[in-house]
């Protein structure tokens, strides 16, 4: 029974509706066949009684009760015993004929009726399959649209799609219209959020630039004291951190949009370029950047992919264990994907903290200070850019401490892409 229930659960709604239609038709046909057989049997019983009654009341010409032959010759009148024997023989003969007719009619009714019922049941199941398909076609459309929206790389990537179902104002159309309304509200919400972040970031850049200019002017005065210079350095550090924060917000808002222009990008070239850019910062921190670049060609926005590598390398340098630490960057092509791995030494990262590191403005407890070099957006930007390119990013604690981040992007053949 449990296995049968599991098999029924795996059937599609169309198949279950077809089985329901066919089963109900067969049950109704069996009931109709049974009722017909009962009425037929009752009618045959009544006809047999009438024939017997009519036979015992009147005797036809030439029967045992007549005193003349068919040729008009006289014959002796039968006695009562002979007449009773003749009537008994006639009754047995009629009963035998009636039972034979009844058996033949019953066999024909059951056999031919069952065959006709099976044939008509099969035709009804076929029509039920077609009708169920037509009825469920709008639901398939709703399902396909929802699946495309859910499969989008970013949460708001497919929210522009609508079902726009046409037809009678029935339950399915109401469901599709409700789904369209929900998706439209989500689309407006995500779009408003992106515009707010972009506008706020642009508006905040102006006062920060002005504040940095004023501090630099004050620091370069001849009459500036040592306290003013120290205060200016601190303010410049805070101002630089805020500028990085705003730049990260702008990049985060941009990376969550759809990537329209794609071009072949070899991650090996990007790794070499980023390693050269971060060499000074790594040397100042006493951290060595180890490169193991291999051919890993993907398609996308070169600047955004460069930001992915740069954020991961800078994150490894800034959150390292100090002098003697390392940041190891490798890339290769594996299983039809361009794989980038960035691992660094440093303090051990608890596994339960790793999922939260990809959330905006989240930092570990030891980094939650105002003068922290990071703004808490590095891994969030990495995740947004990778998802916009149809890839995935995962992280786990490193074997020697620190973090090991793996980025997988769709691989591309250079010749085919060009």
VEXVEXTOR-263802 format. One line per field, with one value per residue (C-alpha): residue number from 1; residue in three letters; z, x, y. Coordinates in steps of 0.1 Angstrom, whole numbers, plus 2048, in hexadecimal, padded with zeros to 3 digits. Last residue first. Example, Ala and Ser with C-alpha at 12.3 -4.5 7.8 and 13.67 -1.06 7.14 Angstrom:
2
num = c(2, 1);
residu = c(Ser, Ala);
zz = c(847, 84E);
xx = c(889, 87B);
yy = c(7F5, 7D3);
END
This chain:
418
num = c(418, 417, 416, 415, 414, 413, 412, 411, 410, 409, 408, 407, 406, 405, 404, 403, 402, 401, 400, 399, 398, 397, 396, 395, 394, 393, 392, 391, 390, 389, 388, 387, 386, 385, 384, 383, 382, 381, 380, 379, 378, 377, 376, 375, 374, 373, 372, 371, 370, 369, 368, 367, 366, 365, 364, 363, 362, 361, 360, 359, 358, 357, 356, 355, 354, 353, 352, 351, 350, 349, 348, 347, 346, 345, 344, 343, 342, 341, 340, 339, 338, 337, 336, 335, 334, 333, 332, 331, 330, 329, 328, 327, 326, 325, 324, 323, 322, 321, 320, 319, 318, 317, 316, 315, 314, 313, 312, 311, 310, 309, 308, 307, 306, 305, 304, 303, 302, 301, 300, 299, 298, 297, 296, 295, 294, 293, 292, 291, 290, 289, 288, 287, 286, 285, 284, 283, 282, 281, 280, 279, 278, 277, 276, 275, 274, 273, 272, 271, 270, 269, 268, 267, 266, 265, 264, 263, 262, 261, 260, 259, 258, 257, 256, 255, 254, 253, 252, 251, 250, 249, 248, 247, 246, 245, 244, 243, 242, 241, 240, 239, 238, 237, 236, 235, 234, 233, 232, 231, 230, 229, 228, 227, 226, 225, 224, 223, 222, 221, 220, 219, 218, 217, 216, 215, 214, 213, 212, 211, 210, 209, 208, 207, 206, 205, 204, 203, 202, 201, 200, 199, 198, 197, 196, 195, 194, 193, 192, 191, 190, 189, 188, 187, 186, 185, 184, 183, 182, 181, 180, 179, 178, 177, 176, 175, 174, 173, 172, 171, 170, 169, 168, 167, 166, 165, 164, 163, 162, 161, 160, 159, 158, 157, 156, 155, 154, 153, 152, 151, 150, 149, 148, 147, 146, 145, 144, 143, 142, 141, 140, 139, 138, 137, 136, 135, 134, 133, 132, 131, 130, 129, 128, 127, 126, 125, 124, 123, 122, 121, 120, 119, 118, 117, 116, 115, 114, 113, 112, 111, 110, 109, 108, 107, 106, 105, 104, 103, 102, 101, 100, 99, 98, 97, 96, 95, 94, 93, 92, 91, 90, 89, 88, 87, 86, 85, 84, 83, 82, 81, 80, 79, 78, 77, 76, 75, 74, 73, 72, 71, 70, 69, 68, 67, 66, 65, 64, 63, 62, 61, 60, 59, 58, 57, 56, 55, 54, 53, 52, 51, 50, 49, 48, 47, 46, 45, 44, 43, 42, 41, 40, 39, 38, 37, 36, 35, 34, 33, 32, 31, 30, 29, 28, 27, 26, 25, 24, 23, 22, 21, 20, 19, 18, 17, 16, 15, 14, 13, 12, 11, 10, 9, 8, 7, 6, 5, 4, 3, 2, 1);
residu = c(Unk, Unk, Unk, Unk, Unk, Unk, Unk, Unk, Unk, Unk, Unk, Unk, Unk, Unk, Unk, Unk, Unk, Unk, Unk, Unk, Unk, Unk, Unk, Unk, Unk, Unk, Unk, Unk, Unk, Unk, Unk, Unk, Unk, Unk, Unk, Unk, Unk, Unk, Unk, Unk, Unk, Unk, Unk, Unk, Unk, Unk, Unk, Unk, Unk, Unk, Unk, Unk, Unk, Unk, Unk, Unk, Unk, Unk, Unk, Unk, Unk, Unk, Unk, Unk, Unk, Unk, Unk, Unk, Unk, Unk, Unk, Unk, Unk, Unk, Unk, Unk, Unk, Unk, Unk, Unk, Unk, Unk, Unk, Unk, Unk, Unk, Unk, Unk, Unk, Unk, Unk, Unk, Unk, Unk, Unk, Unk, Unk, Unk, Unk, Unk, Unk, Unk, Unk, Unk, Unk, Unk, Unk, Unk, Unk, Unk, Unk, Unk, Unk, Unk, Unk, Unk, Unk, Unk, Unk, Unk, Unk, Unk, Unk, Unk, Unk, Unk, Unk, Unk, Unk, Unk, Unk, Unk, Unk, Unk, Unk, Unk, Unk, Unk, Unk, Unk, Unk, Unk, Unk, Unk, Unk, Unk, Unk, Unk, Unk, Unk, Unk, Unk, Unk, Unk, Unk, Unk, Unk, Unk, Unk, Unk, Unk, Unk, Unk, Unk, Unk, Unk, Unk, Unk, Unk, Unk, Unk, Unk, Unk, Unk, Unk, Unk, Unk, Unk, Unk, Unk, Unk, Unk, Unk, Unk, Unk, Unk, Unk, Unk, Unk, Unk, Unk, Unk, Unk, Unk, Unk, Unk, Unk, Unk, Unk, Unk, Unk, Unk, Unk, Unk, Unk, Unk, Unk, Unk, Unk, Unk, Unk, Unk, Unk, Unk, Unk, Unk, Unk, Unk, Unk, Unk, Unk, Unk, Unk, Unk, Unk, Unk, Unk, Unk, Unk, Unk, Unk, Unk, Unk, Unk, Unk, Unk, Unk, Unk, Unk, Unk, Unk, Unk, Unk, Unk, Unk, Unk, Unk, Unk, Unk, Unk, Unk, Unk, Unk, Unk, Unk, Unk, Unk, Unk, Unk, Unk, Unk, Unk, Unk, Unk, Unk, Unk, Unk, Unk, Unk, Unk, Unk, Unk, Unk, Unk, Unk, Unk, Unk, Unk, Unk, Unk, Unk, Unk, Unk, Unk, Unk, Unk, Unk, Unk, Unk, Unk, Unk, Unk, Unk, Unk, Unk, Unk, Unk, Unk, Unk, Unk, Unk, Unk, Unk, Unk, Unk, Unk, Unk, Unk, Unk, Unk, Unk, Unk, Unk, Unk, Unk, Unk, Unk, Unk, Unk, Unk, Unk, Unk, Unk, Unk, Unk, Unk, Unk, Unk, Unk, Unk, Unk, Unk, Unk, Unk, Unk, Unk, Unk, Unk, Unk, Unk, Unk, Unk, Unk, Unk, Unk, Unk, Unk, Unk, Unk, Unk, Unk, Unk, Unk, Unk, Unk, Unk, Unk, Unk, Unk, Unk, Unk, Unk, Unk, Unk, Unk, Unk, Unk, Unk, Unk, Unk, Unk, Unk, Unk, Unk, Unk, Unk, Unk, Unk, Unk, Unk, Unk, Unk, Unk, Unk, Unk, Unk, Unk, Unk, Unk, Unk, Unk, Unk, Unk, Unk, Unk, Unk, Unk, Unk, Unk, Unk, Unk, Unk, Unk, Unk, Unk, Unk, Unk, Unk, Unk, Unk, Unk, Unk, Unk, Unk, Unk, Unk, Unk, Unk);
zz = c(6CD, 6E6, 6D1, 6CE, 6F2, 6FF, 71E, 742, 758, 778, 799, 7B6, 7D3, 7F3, 80D, 82E, 849, 85C, 84E, 841, 836, 843, 827, 80C, 7EE, 7CF, 7B2, 78E, 776, 76F, 785, 7A0, 7A0, 7A1, 7BE, 7D2, 7CE, 7D8, 7F7, 7FE, 7FE, 80E, 833, 830, 835, 842, 865, 875, 883, 893, 88D, 880, 89E, 89F, 87B, 861, 852, 83F, 822, 826, 817, 839, 848, 837, 846, 86B, 872, 865, 87E, 86D, 879, 87B, 85D, 83E, 81C, 801, 7E0, 7C7, 7A4, 78F, 76B, 765, 74C, 765, 76F, 760, 776, 78E, 7AC, 7C5, 7E6, 800, 819, 83C, 848, 856, 861, 868, 84A, 849, 834, 81B, 816, 811, 7F9, 7E5, 7E5, 7DD, 7C0, 7B1, 7B1, 7A6, 788, 77F, 781, 76A, 751, 74D, 743, 732, 740, 739, 753, 748, 767, 780, 79F, 7B0, 7D3, 7E4, 802, 821, 834, 837, 824, 80A, 805, 800, 7E7, 7D4, 7D1, 7AD, 7A1, 7AF, 7A0, 77D, 780, 78D, 771, 756, 765, 767, 741, 736, 716, 712, 71F, 71D, 72D, 751, 763, 781, 7A3, 79B, 797, 7B9, 7C9, 7B7, 7C3, 7E6, 7E5, 7D9, 7F6, 80F, 7FF, 802, 826, 82E, 81D, 832, 852, 848, 83E, 85F, 872, 85D, 863, 888, 888, 873, 889, 8A8, 899, 892, 871, 86D, 84B, 83E, 82D, 847, 844, 81E, 821, 83A, 823, 804, 817, 823, 800, 7F2, 80E, 808, 7E3, 7E6, 7FC, 7E0, 7C8, 7E3, 7EC, 7C7, 7C1, 7E1, 7DB, 7B7, 7C0, 7DC, 7C5, 7AB, 7C5, 7D1, 7AF, 7A4, 7C4, 7BD, 799, 7A4, 7BC, 7A3, 789, 7A1, 7AA, 784, 77F, 79C, 791, 76E, 77C, 791, 774, 762, 73F, 72A, 729, 740, 742, 752, 75A, 759, 767, 787, 776, 784, 7A6, 7BC, 7A7, 791, 785, 78B, 7A1, 786, 76B, 782, 789, 764, 75D, 779, 76E, 74A, 756, 76A, 74A, 738, 754, 744, 721, 72F, 744, 724, 710, 72C, 732, 70D, 70F, 72E, 71E, 6FF, 717, 72A, 709, 700, 723, 725, 702, 70C, 72D, 71C, 702, 71C, 736, 71F, 708, 725, 734, 713, 70D, 731, 72F, 70E, 71A, 73B, 728, 710, 72D, 73F, 720, 71C, 741, 73F, 71F, 72F, 74E, 739, 726, 747, 754, 734, 736, 75A, 752, 735, 712, 6F9, 6DF, 6BC, 6A0, 67F, 673, 663, 680, 697, 6AB, 6D1, 6DC, 6FF, 6F4, 6DC, 6B8, 6BD, 6D9, 6FD, 713, 739, 740, 724, 72C, 750, 745, 72C, 745, 75F, 746, 73C, 760, 767, 747, 752, 774, 764, 74B, 767, 77C, 75D, 755, 779, 779, 757, 764, 784, 770, 758, 775, 785, 764, 75E, 781, 77C, 75A, 767, 787, 773, 75B, 778, 788, 767, 763, 786, 780, 790, 7AA, 7C6, 7B7, 7B9, 7DD, 7E6, 7D5, 7E8, 809, 800);
xx = c(963, 950, 957, 97C, 980, 96E, 959, 958, 93A, 947, 951, 960, 970, 979, 990, 992, 9AB, 9BB, 9D4, 9B9, 9A4, 981, 966, 959, 942, 93B, 924, 922, 908, 91B, 903, 908, 92E, 929, 911, 926, 946, 934, 927, 94A, 959, 93D, 946, 957, 97B, 998, 98A, 98D, 969, 96D, 95A, 978, 97D, 958, 958, 94A, 927, 920, 90F, 90A, 924, 935, 915, 919, 93D, 935, 929, 949, 95E, 97A, 99D, 9B5, 9CB, 9D7, 9C8, 9B6, 9A9, 99B, 98E, 97D, 973, 959, 954, 95E, 97F, 990, 9AB, 9B2, 9C8, 9CE, 9E1, 9E2, 9FE, A08, A2C, A25, A01, 9E7, 9D1, 9B0, 9BD, 9D1, 9B5, 99B, 9B1, 9B5, 98F, 985, 99F, 994, 96F, 977, 989, 96A, 956, 96F, 970, 94A, 941, 94D, 964, 987, 99B, 9BE, 9D4, 9E1, 9F4, 9FC, A09, A03, A1B, A10, A26, A0A, A1E, A29, A04, 9F9, A15, A0E, 9E9, 9EA, A02, 9EE, 9CE, 9DE, 9EB, 9C9, 9B6, 9CD, 9C7, 9A1, 9A0, 982, 96E, 954, 932, 91D, 8FB, 903, 8E2, 8E2, 8EE, 911, 908, 8F8, 915, 92E, 91C, 91B, 940, 949, 935, 947, 969, 962, 957, 978, 98C, 97A, 982, 9A7, 9A7, 998, 9B3, 9CE, 9BF, 9BE, 9E3, 9EB, 9D6, 9E7, A09, A01, 9F7, A05, A15, 9F3, 9F4, 9DE, 9C2, 9C1, 9C1, 9A4, 990, 995, 98B, 96B, 962, 967, 952, 937, 935, 936, 917, 900, 90D, 90A, 8E7, 8DC, 8EB, 8DD, 8BA, 8B9, 8C2, 8A7, 88D, 894, 892, 870, 862, 86B, 85C, 83C, 83B, 842, 825, 80D, 817, 811, 7EE, 7E6, 7F2, 7DD, 7BE, 7C3, 7C4, 7A5, 790, 78D, 78D, 7AC, 7CD, 7EB, 803, 81E, 836, 85C, 86E, 875, 88F, 8AF, 8A2, 8B0, 8CF, 8DA, 8B6, 8AA, 88D, 880, 883, 871, 855, 84F, 850, 837, 81E, 820, 81A, 7FC, 7EE, 7F1, 7DE, 7BC, 7C9, 7DD, 7BF, 7A9, 7C2, 7C7, 7A1, 79C, 7B4, 7A4, 781, 78E, 79C, 77C, 768, 77D, 77B, 755, 750, 764, 751, 72F, 738, 741, 727, 709, 712, 716, 6F5, 6E2, 6F0, 6E8, 6C4, 6BD, 6C9, 6B6, 696, 69A, 69F, 681, 66C, 676, 670, 64D, 644, 64F, 63A, 61C, 61F, 620, 602, 5EF, 5F9, 5EC, 5CC, 5C3, 5C9, 5AB, 5AE, 5B4, 59E, 5AE, 5AD, 5CF, 5DE, 5D1, 5B2, 5AA, 5C0, 5D0, 5F2, 5F8, 5ED, 5DD, 5EC, 5E3, 5D6, 5DB, 5FA, 60D, 603, 610, 631, 636, 62E, 646, 663, 65D, 65F, 67F, 68F, 685, 696, 6B6, 6B7, 6B1, 6CD, 6E5, 6DE, 6E5, 706, 711, 708, 71C, 739, 738, 737, 755, 767, 760, 76B, 78C, 792, 78C, 7A1, 7BD, 7BE, 7BE, 7DB, 7EE, 7E9, 7F4, 814, 81B, 836, 81D, 80A, 829, 82F, 80A, 80E, 82E, 81C, 800);
yy = c(95D, 946, 927, 92F, 937, 919, 923, 917, 920, 92F, 91D, 932, 920, 933, 924, 937, 93C, 920, 906, 8EE, 90B, 910, 90E, 924, 921, 935, 92D, 937, 945, 965, 97A, 95F, 965, 98B, 989, 970, 985, 9A5, 994, 986, 9A9, 9BD, 9BD, 9DF, 9D2, 9E5, 9E7, A09, A08, 9E6, 9C6, 9B2, 99B, 992, 986, 99D, 9A1, 9C1, 9AF, 989, 972, 96F, 961, 93F, 93C, 943, 91F, 911, 925, 937, 92E, 94C, 951, 940, 946, 933, 940, 926, 92F, 914, 919, 8FE, 8E2, 8C7, 8D9, 8F7, 907, 923, 926, 942, 93C, 958, 954, 95D, 962, 984, 988, 96D, 977, 98A, 9A7, 992, 978, 993, 9A5, 985, 97D, 9A1, 9A3, 982, 98C, 9B0, 9A1, 98E, 9AF, 9C1, 9A4, 9A2, 97F, 95F, 944, 938, 926, 91F, 919, 932, 926, 947, 94B, 96D, 970, 983, 99B, 9B5, 9CF, 9B5, 9AB, 9CF, 9D5, 9B5, 9BC, 9CA, 9AF, 993, 9A2, 9A2, 97F, 972, 983, 974, 951, 958, 959, 96F, 96A, 986, 98D, 9AD, 9AA, 99F, 9A3, 9BA, 9AD, 9B7, 9DC, 9DF, 9CD, 9E3, A03, 9F5, 9EC, A0F, A1D, A07, A0E, A33, A2F, A1D, A38, A52, A3F, A3D, A62, A6B, A58, A68, A8B, A85, A7C, A9B, AB1, AA3, AA9, ACD, ADD, AFF, AF7, AEC, ACA, AB9, AD2, AD0, AAA, AAB, AC2, AAD, A8D, A9E, AA9, A87, A78, A92, A8A, A64, A62, A6C, A52, A36, A42, A41, A1E, A0F, A1F, A14, 9F1, 9F0, 9FF, 9E4, 9C8, 9D5, 9DC, 9B9, 9AA, 9BD, 9B1, 98D, 98E, 99D, 983, 967, 975, 977, 953, 946, 95A, 94B, 928, 92D, 93A, 95B, 94C, 94F, 962, 95C, 979, 963, 97F, 980, 99F, 98D, 977, 986, 991, 975, 972, 954, 94F, 92B, 937, 94F, 934, 91B, 933, 939, 914, 90D, 928, 91B, 8F7, 904, 914, 8F2, 8DF, 8E2, 8D9, 8BB, 8AF, 8B0, 89C, 882, 880, 87A, 85D, 850, 852, 83E, 824, 822, 81F, 801, 7F2, 7F7, 7E9, 7CA, 7C7, 7CB, 7B1, 797, 7A0, 7A5, 788, 771, 77C, 779, 756, 74C, 75A, 74A, 729, 72D, 735, 718, 700, 70F, 70C, 6E7, 6E0, 6F0, 6DC, 6BB, 6C3, 6CC, 6AB, 698, 6AA, 6A2, 67E, 67B, 68D, 676, 67D, 680, 665, 66F, 67B, 683, 6A8, 6A7, 6BB, 6A0, 6A4, 6A0, 6BE, 6BF, 6B1, 6CE, 6D0, 6F2, 706, 6FF, 71B, 721, 70D, 71D, 741, 73C, 72D, 74A, 764, 756, 755, 779, 784, 772, 780, 7A4, 79F, 792, 7AF, 7C8, 7B9, 7B7, 7DB, 7E6, 7D3, 7E2, 805, 800, 7F2, 810, 829, 818, 818, 83D, 846, 833, 843, 866, 860, 850, 86E, 886, 873, 873, 899, 89F, 88D, 86B, 869, 86B, 84E, 838, 842, 838, 817, 810, 818, 800);
END
